[in-house]
Amino acid sequence: MQRILSTELATQEPGCEVTIAGWIHRRRLLKSVAFLIVRDTAGFSQVVVTEPAARERLEQLTEESVVEVTAVVTANEQAPYGVELTSPSFRELSRVAVPLPFEMHRPALSAGLSAQLDHAALALRHPSRAASLRVAAAATKGFREALEAQRFVEIHTPKIVGSATESGANVFKIDYFGRPGYLAQSPQFYKQLMVGVFERVYEVGPVFRAEPSDTARHLAQYTSLDAEMGFITDHRDVMAALTRTIKGMLGEIGTLETEIRDEIPAVHFSEALRIAGAPADEPDLAPAHERALGEWALREHGSEFLFVTGYPMRKRPFYTHPDPADPTWSNGFDLLFRGLEIVTGGQRLHRYEDYVAALTRQGEPLEPYAGYLDGFRYGMPPHGGWAIGLERFVARLTGIGNVRETTAFPRDLNRIAP
């Protein structure tokens, strides 16, 4: 099939014959003329039908059927890309013989989100749904390229692990050849160990959280953009690398009016509580606090991004490095974007004896962590990193209200299909 895409039509000479192929997006059958809109991965092509035989063929075709059209390129400023196709012949490649669950030719899908998810194979074809997936793809590409430019090496870590070490209540248990296994909550332990190999590493991959949260911002499986870097002074080096990375991601996406400064404003957790009007002994930021901080950052600094640093150690994982000046606070941070936490990161412990002490304080046995702790027995540099939730980032960036609309086949508290 010598086929061209819709976006290539404008480069064709008027009068030449071309072949396009795609899905029937819309048919308009008027008295003296008929129009066919064909959708492909790049956009739309308009086909004009005046010949009786071609019209009769068109009337037999159904929306979302797949067709190949051979026709003549004709200039028309009103058509997509300034070109329409005339004198067409059709070849049906795949017929839709059942009623569509919702209309696909409307600018926006009228079906509710549940119906769209039930019929994801169809709904995702709609340009409005496909657009967020393209943003996610561009963000991921920008993430990779920005980190490669900073000497990071891509790694791939196991998604099946032998112990529920990070948070046993929030993991999915599986039968692994007759013994217990778990779906990994994050690549955290592995990416830290790989700092001992490559110094700077990153990973793009799925993570699994068995949290019974049925909200617009939670998924049971999501894509995590992780990075870890060695030979740092403290968490501020990590924040600087993250800022450069987010800048690269936004640059790759390119179509959305969002800017990031070379240095994102930052406030300590204790100050963040005061700004948000929260009690001084609050251990974490609630969604309402995050929204208040987002409004403050935009008002006071003209920034849609805000770092909150120094979270209480009691709310951070055991591997978090405490603030040397006051160990009740951590060298950890969150990055808020438009009033929503999209990144968690910080400096990690890097000495074996510090890990033993941290786990002992929490009453945790050392045995489940043996493989992890081995890396610190043999020498690890000061290091830190972060994790970005891709779906949550894309939802905030595009103004989509529910993270389920930013991934192709979401998994949540109630949905495990399609």
ABEGO torsion letter per residue (X at the ends): XBBBBAAAAAABBBGBBBBBBEBBABBBBBAABBBBBBBBAAEBBBBBBABAAAAAAAAABBBGBBBBBBBBBBBBAABBGGBBBBGBBBBBABBBABBBABBAABABBABBAAAAAAAAAAAAABAAAAAAAAAAAAAAAAAAAAAAAAGBBBBBBBABBABBAABAAABBBBBBGGBBBBBBABAAAAAAAAAAAAGBBBBBBBBBBBBBBBBAABBABBBBBBBBBBGBABAAAAAAAAAAAAAAAAAAAGABBBBBBABBBBBBAAAAAAAAGBBAABABBBAAAAAAAAAAAAAAAGBABBBBBGBBAAABBAABBBBAABAABBABBBBBBGGBBABBBEBBBABAAAAAAAAAAAGBBAAAAAAAAAAAAAEBBBBBBBBBBAAAAAAAAAGBABAAAABABBBBAABAOX
